[in-house]
Amino acid sequence: MYRRAKVIFEQSRNSLGYRELKKRLCKEGFKVSEYGVKKLMAKLGLVVTQRVAYKVTTKRKHSDAVADNLLDQNFNPVAPSQVWAGDVTYLKTGEGWMYLAIVMDLYSRRIVGWHIDKRMTTDLVSKAMMKAYNLRQPPKGLVFHSDRGPQYTSKHYRKLLTTHGIRASMCDVGACWDMRLLNASSLA
């Protein structure tokens, strides 16, 4: 029974708790209680690992406008505050899921603005942009590159960029590698 319990647990990619493991063992003809399975798991060192749920962060409304890709994968400007890029990611914290929006100056590869919130909204990316703008006071014509997420394609965010003389640039459809290339080039 020990070997079979270990095999079943490993086949589940370490996700079966004692109740589900008991059901599977009983189905295979083993007579065991929930308490017995708890002891068995402890003895074998079987610890359940929680899988991280994938969260979609870039599904936009098709009515929202999309900016042209002004960078065409040229992520190496020749001076500061010519091209900034932004993205949103999520973090699991003690308070639950939190969303982090960042603005990076592609010349220095420094984070020049960021904001964190419990909700992934246009306000989240707007606050990150305003922190960056107020800190750096960039010249008119700055290019801001992002994905096509609803936060970046919203009317409110487009108006914010226009008001501050910032030109929007967005990666092409299905080009999530655009942002990955950007992240990889920032590590080099």
VMD Tcl script that draws the C-alpha trace (Angstrom):
set ca {
  {0.00 0.00 0.00}
  {2.90 2.40 0.74}
  {4.33 2.13 -2.78}
  {0.92 2.51 -4.40}
  {0.06 5.56 -2.25}
  {3.35 7.19 -3.25}
  {2.77 6.47 -6.97}
  {-0.80 7.85 -6.86}
  {0.40 10.96 -5.02}
  {3.25 11.59 -7.48}
  {0.93 11.07 -10.48}
  {-1.25 13.86 -9.06}
  {1.85 16.12 -9.16}
  {1.77 16.30 -5.35}
  {-1.73 17.78 -5.29}
  {-3.82 15.06 -3.58}
  {-4.86 15.65 -0.01}
  {-5.52 12.82 2.42}
  {-9.26 12.59 1.61}
  {-8.75 12.20 -2.13}
  {-5.81 9.82 -1.64}
  {-8.02 7.69 0.65}
  {-10.75 7.53 -2.02}
  {-8.26 6.39 -4.65}
  {-6.68 3.78 -2.40}
  {-10.12 2.41 -1.39}
  {-11.09 2.26 -5.08}
  {-8.08 0.00 -5.64}
  {-9.16 -2.32 -2.82}
  {-7.08 -1.06 0.10}
  {-8.85 -0.75 3.46}
  {-7.68 2.45 5.10}
  {-9.18 5.28 7.16}
  {-8.61 9.01 6.71}
  {-6.51 8.97 9.87}
  {-4.50 6.08 8.42}
  {-3.85 8.00 5.22}
  {-2.76 11.06 7.20}
  {-0.23 8.91 9.08}
  {0.88 7.24 5.85}
  {1.44 10.60 4.16}
  {3.43 11.86 7.14}
  {5.55 8.69 7.22}
  {6.29 8.92 3.47}
  {6.85 12.68 3.61}
  {4.07 13.38 1.11}
  {3.36 17.11 1.30}
  {0.69 18.70 -0.86}
  {1.94 21.59 -2.98}
  {-0.59 24.19 -4.04}
  {-0.58 24.99 -7.72}
  {-0.56 28.67 -8.65}
  {-3.55 29.61 -10.73}
  {-2.82 31.32 -14.04}
  {-4.40 34.72 -14.25}
  {-5.15 36.38 -17.58}
  {-3.88 39.96 -17.48}
  {-4.16 41.10 -21.09}
  {-7.67 40.42 -22.42}
  {-8.93 43.72 -23.77}
  {-12.32 44.95 -24.95}
  {-12.39 44.85 -28.74}
  {-14.02 48.28 -28.79}
  {-10.88 49.84 -27.26}
  {-8.32 51.37 -29.61}
  {-4.89 49.77 -30.01}
  {-1.74 51.77 -30.69}
  {0.76 50.88 -33.41}
  {3.95 49.06 -32.51}
  {6.42 51.95 -32.70}
  {9.36 49.94 -31.31}
  {9.35 46.90 -33.59}
  {11.49 45.08 -30.98}
  {14.08 47.88 -30.77}
  {14.36 47.95 -26.99}
  {17.63 49.92 -26.85}
  {17.07 53.68 -26.94}
  {20.16 55.92 -27.05}
  {19.15 58.30 -24.24}
  {17.06 58.31 -21.05}
  {13.33 59.04 -21.14}
  {12.94 58.31 -24.86}
  {11.20 54.97 -24.44}
  {9.45 53.58 -21.40}
  {7.71 50.23 -21.14}
  {5.11 48.94 -18.75}
  {3.51 45.72 -17.67}
  {1.29 44.27 -14.96}
  {2.02 41.15 -12.99}
  {0.41 39.51 -10.00}
  {1.87 38.49 -6.68}
  {0.52 36.20 -3.99}
  {0.86 37.92 -0.63}
  {-0.37 37.42 2.91}
  {-3.28 39.69 1.99}
  {-4.18 37.63 -1.10}
  {-3.45 38.36 -4.75}
  {-1.99 41.79 -5.46}
  {-1.32 43.35 -8.85}
  {1.88 45.25 -9.56}
  {2.13 47.72 -12.44}
  {5.60 48.95 -13.38}
  {7.05 51.56 -15.72}
  {10.63 50.97 -16.87}
  {12.97 53.38 -18.66}
  {14.42 51.18 -21.39}
  {17.65 53.18 -21.56}
  {18.70 52.63 -17.94}
  {16.54 49.52 -17.37}
  {15.40 51.12 -14.12}
  {11.89 51.01 -12.74}
  {10.85 54.66 -12.73}
  {7.28 54.16 -11.57}
  {5.19 51.48 -9.94}
  {1.93 50.94 -8.12}
  {0.40 47.95 -6.36}
  {-3.30 47.27 -5.74}
  {-5.76 44.48 -5.02}
  {-7.51 45.12 -8.34}
  {-6.07 45.18 -11.84}
  {-7.62 48.35 -13.20}
  {-6.80 51.31 -15.40}
  {-6.24 53.26 -12.18}
  {-3.44 50.83 -11.26}
  {-1.41 51.50 -14.44}
  {-2.32 55.21 -14.40}
  {-0.87 55.65 -10.91}
  {2.32 53.84 -11.93}
  {2.64 56.13 -14.97}
  {2.02 59.29 -12.95}
  {4.67 58.30 -10.40}
  {7.14 57.82 -13.26}
  {6.09 61.04 -14.98}
  {6.34 63.15 -11.83}
  {9.70 61.64 -10.91}
  {11.35 61.96 -14.34}
  {9.51 64.85 -16.04}
  {10.14 63.38 -19.52}
  {10.13 65.49 -22.69}
  {7.12 65.51 -25.05}
  {7.25 62.65 -27.53}
  {8.26 59.96 -25.04}
  {7.16 56.51 -26.31}
  {5.40 54.21 -23.84}
  {5.33 50.52 -24.92}
  {2.96 47.95 -23.40}
  {0.86 44.92 -24.20}
  {-2.74 45.24 -25.39}
  {-4.34 44.74 -22.00}
  {-7.59 46.54 -21.22}
  {-5.82 48.83 -18.74}
  {-3.55 50.20 -21.49}
  {-6.19 50.37 -24.27}
  {-8.84 52.14 -22.18}
  {-9.99 55.65 -23.13}
  {-8.93 56.96 -19.72}
  {-5.35 55.72 -20.10}
  {-5.02 56.90 -23.71}
  {-6.20 60.34 -22.61}
  {-3.66 60.37 -19.76}
  {-0.83 59.66 -22.21}
  {-2.03 62.26 -24.72}
  {-2.41 64.92 -22.02}
  {1.24 64.44 -21.03}
  {2.58 64.30 -24.59}
  {3.38 60.58 -24.45}
  {3.02 58.40 -27.57}
  {1.55 54.93 -27.02}
  {3.10 51.83 -28.58}
  {1.77 48.30 -28.20}
  {3.09 44.87 -29.10}
  {1.43 43.03 -31.94}
  {-1.37 40.51 -31.44}
  {-0.01 37.20 -30.23}
  {3.42 38.74 -29.67}
  {3.62 38.16 -25.95}
  {7.29 37.39 -26.67}
  {7.68 41.15 -27.24}
  {7.38 41.73 -23.49}
  {9.45 38.61 -22.74}
  {12.24 39.89 -25.01}
  {12.04 43.18 -23.21}
  {12.35 41.43 -19.84}
  {15.23 39.26 -21.07}
  {17.09 42.23 -22.53}
  {16.75 44.07 -19.24}
  {18.59 41.24 -17.49}
  {21.54 41.38 -19.90}
}
mol new
graphics top color blue
foreach p $ca { graphics top sphere $p radius 0.5 }
foreach p [lrange $ca 0 end-1] q [lrange $ca 1 end] { graphics top cylinder $p $q radius 0.2 }
display resetview
